[in-house]
């Protein structure tokens, strides 16, 4: 069983930066996608960024501001968030799973870490 533990959320002013980290216990296939999703109140969960091998994918709303990175040895994934905006406020979830999958028995989710961007 894989468990994901996120850290790094918090309150930041507009224009500020945060780094989210996610550590996976257990063995994670290097072919699995690791990524970050977010869910704001009243909205659906949406993909923020993902990484599979050297291939990264970003939501249009965060391109140029967020950077995702992965360490396959340490089984960690990080999200560097710069130039944060109030609309980035959400609960951020770490996800690991097969390519193209989100809710299968091989998908794993963290408990979520809150990011609040406010002055």
Sine and cosine of phi, psi and omega as CSV:
sin_phi,cos_phi,sin_psi,cos_psi,sin_omega,cos_omega
0.00,0.00,0.73,-0.68,0.01,-1.00
-0.99,-0.16,0.70,-0.72,0.11,-0.99
-0.86,-0.50,0.65,-0.76,0.01,-1.00
-0.91,-0.41,0.75,-0.66,0.01,-1.00
-0.83,-0.55,0.87,-0.49,-0.02,-1.00
-0.99,-0.14,0.42,-0.91,0.10,-1.00
-0.44,-0.90,0.28,-0.96,0.13,-0.99
0.96,-0.29,-0.09,1.00,0.04,-1.00
-0.95,0.32,0.13,-0.99,0.03,-1.00
0.32,-0.95,-0.23,-0.97,0.01,-1.00
-0.98,-0.20,0.76,-0.66,-0.01,-1.00
-0.61,-0.79,0.50,-0.86,0.02,-1.00
-0.98,0.21,0.42,-0.91,0.08,-1.00
-0.81,0.58,0.69,-0.73,-0.06,-1.00
1.00,-0.01,-0.16,0.99,-0.03,-1.00
-0.99,0.12,-0.07,-1.00,-0.06,-1.00
-0.75,-0.66,0.46,-0.89,0.12,-0.99
-0.56,-0.83,0.45,-0.89,0.13,-0.99
-0.86,-0.51,0.84,-0.54,0.11,-0.99
-0.99,-0.13,0.65,-0.76,0.03,-1.00
-0.80,-0.60,0.53,-0.85,0.02,-1.00
-0.67,-0.74,0.82,-0.57,0.02,-1.00
-0.92,-0.39,0.76,-0.65,-0.02,-1.00
-0.97,-0.25,0.80,-0.60,0.11,-0.99
-1.00,0.00,0.53,-0.85,-0.05,-1.00
1.00,0.02,0.12,-0.99,-0.08,-1.00
-1.00,0.08,0.77,-0.64,0.04,-1.00
-0.91,-0.41,0.80,-0.61,0.05,-1.00
-0.90,0.44,0.69,-0.72,0.03,-1.00
-0.91,0.41,-0.25,0.97,0.04,-1.00
-1.00,0.09,-0.22,0.98,0.01,-1.00
-0.94,0.35,0.48,-0.88,0.10,-0.99
-1.00,0.09,0.68,-0.73,0.15,-0.99
-0.89,-0.45,0.66,-0.75,-0.07,-1.00
-0.34,-0.94,0.03,-1.00,0.02,-1.00
-0.81,-0.59,0.72,-0.69,0.10,-0.99
-0.87,-0.50,0.28,-0.96,0.08,-1.00
-0.61,-0.79,0.43,-0.90,0.02,-1.00
-0.62,-0.78,0.88,-0.47,0.06,-1.00
-1.00,-0.06,0.39,-0.92,-0.01,-1.00
-0.82,0.57,0.77,-0.64,0.04,-1.00
0.98,0.19,0.06,1.00,-0.03,-1.00
-0.85,-0.52,0.30,-0.95,0.03,-1.00
-0.98,0.21,0.40,-0.92,0.09,-1.00
-0.93,0.38,0.72,-0.69,-0.04,-1.00
-0.77,-0.64,0.49,-0.87,0.05,-1.00
-0.95,0.32,0.74,-0.67,0.09,-1.00
-0.99,-0.15,-0.79,0.61,-0.01,-1.00
-0.33,-0.94,0.50,-0.87,0.05,-1.00
-0.59,-0.81,0.34,-0.94,0.01,-1.00
-0.59,-0.81,0.72,-0.69,0.05,-1.00
-0.64,-0.77,0.93,-0.36,-0.14,-0.99
0.89,0.45,-0.82,-0.57,0.03,-1.00
-0.99,-0.15,0.10,1.00,-0.07,-1.00
-1.00,-0.09,0.85,-0.53,0.05,-1.00
-0.92,-0.39,0.44,-0.90,0.00,-1.00
-0.64,-0.77,0.71,-0.70,-0.05,-1.00
-0.76,-0.65,0.55,-0.83,0.19,-0.98
-0.91,0.42,0.56,-0.83,-0.01,-1.00
-0.84,0.54,-0.55,0.83,-0.08,-1.00
-0.94,0.35,-0.27,0.96,-0.05,-1.00
-0.88,-0.47,-0.06,1.00,-0.02,-1.00
-0.85,0.52,0.71,-0.70,-0.01,-1.00
1.00,0.08,-0.19,0.98,-0.01,-1.00
-0.90,-0.43,-0.56,0.83,-0.04,-1.00
-0.94,-0.34,0.52,-0.85,0.06,-1.00
-0.70,-0.71,0.79,-0.61,0.03,-1.00
-0.98,-0.22,0.61,-0.80,0.04,-1.00
-0.61,-0.79,0.35,-0.94,-0.11,-0.99
-0.61,-0.79,0.60,-0.80,0.09,-1.00
-0.85,-0.53,0.97,-0.26,-0.07,-1.00
-0.95,0.32,-0.39,0.92,0.03,-1.00
-0.97,0.26,-0.70,0.71,-0.02,-1.00
-1.00,0.03,-0.11,0.99,-0.04,-1.00
0.84,0.54,0.76,0.66,0.02,-1.00
-0.80,-0.60,0.42,-0.91,0.11,-0.99
-0.68,-0.73,0.66,-0.75,-0.05,-1.00
-0.79,-0.61,0.44,-0.90,0.05,-1.00
-0.77,-0.64,0.94,-0.35,0.09,-1.00
-1.00,0.05,0.86,-0.52,-0.05,-1.00
-0.89,-0.45,0.89,-0.45,0.01,-1.00
-0.90,-0.43,0.27,-0.96,0.04,-1.00
0.75,0.66,0.76,0.65,-0.08,-1.00
-0.91,0.40,0.58,-0.82,-0.02,-1.00
-0.87,-0.50,0.39,-0.92,0.04,-1.00
-0.83,0.56,-0.53,0.85,-0.01,-1.00
-0.96,0.30,-0.10,0.99,0.12,-0.99
-0.99,0.13,-0.13,0.99,0.00,-1.00
-0.88,0.47,0.82,-0.58,-0.05,-1.00
-0.04,-1.00,0.14,-0.99,0.18,-0.98
-1.00,-0.01,0.84,-0.54,-0.07,-1.00
-0.98,-0.20,0.75,-0.66,-0.05,-1.00
-0.89,-0.46,0.68,-0.74,0.15,-0.99
-1.00,0.05,0.63,-0.78,0.00,-1.00
-0.69,-0.72,0.62,-0.78,0.11,-0.99
-0.70,-0.71,0.72,-0.69,0.02,-1.00
0.00,-1.00,0.06,-1.00,0.03,-1.00
-0.90,0.44,0.44,-0.90,0.01,-1.00
-0.85,0.53,0.75,-0.66,0.04,-1.00
0.99,0.14,0.05,1.00,-0.06,-1.00
-0.87,-0.49,0.49,-0.87,0.08,-1.00
-0.71,-0.70,-0.52,0.86,-0.16,-0.99
-0.82,-0.58,0.34,0.94,0.05,-1.00
-0.98,0.18,0.08,-1.00,0.01,-1.00
-0.94,0.34,-0.19,0.98,0.05,-1.00
-0.99,-0.10,0.05,1.00,0.04,-1.00
-0.99,-0.10,0.59,-0.80,-0.01,-1.00
-0.76,-0.65,0.61,-0.79,-0.02,-1.00
-0.79,-0.62,0.58,-0.81,0.14,-0.99
-0.99,0.17,0.03,-1.00,-0.05,-1.00
-0.99,0.11,-0.23,0.97,0.02,-1.00
0.99,-0.16,0.59,-0.81,0.08,-1.00
-0.73,-0.69,0.73,-0.68,-0.11,-0.99
-0.99,0.14,0.73,-0.69,0.13,-0.99
-0.87,-0.49,0.84,-0.54,0.02,-1.00
-0.83,-0.56,0.83,-0.56,0.00,-1.00
-0.92,-0.38,0.94,-0.34,-0.09,-1.00
-0.38,-0.93,0.53,-0.85,0.08,-1.00
-1.00,-0.07,0.00,0.00,0.00,0.00
